Amino acid sequence: MKYKIKIVARFRGANETEYSIPAEEAHKAYYLFLNPDTRTIFSNGLALKGEDIDRIVPDYHGTMGWNKTHKLSDDDWNDLKAKGITDKLQSICSKAEKVARLQNPQLDKILQEAVKALPELLHSKETEQLAKKMSI
């Protein structure tokens, strides 16, 4: 399944505009949000400046391939939850936000690679290596 993230942008008082990006680039969106003077171009060609981002949210419609105008019903939400999509997208957003806050967020890498730089993962690898050295 190809997970998607939605960027909600507002340009100088205009109405909101929504853009869908691949979840593997979610950390770039959060980095822009945290650094409003920064600009980037996503793999789908979307070019944005951080100050234009109003919100970053899971894109359930894009992930499921539904029309943007489709109103999510209770059955849709039950389906999303049963398939683990709501939890997966929340996890992606959480990891992306953590990566974006790193000293070196590795924006040139996809999220799955950039997340390896998170301190909690580095710590666990070091702990694992130390445990291997200490074992008899």
Buried (B, 14 or more C-beta within 10 A) or exposed (E): EEBBBBBBBBEEEEEEEBBBBBBBBBBBBBBBBBBEEBEBEBEEEBEBBBBBBBEBEBBBBBBBEBEEEEEEEEEBEEBBEEEEBBEBBEEBBEBBBBBBEBEEBBBEBBBEEBBEBBEEEEEEEEEEEEEEEEEE
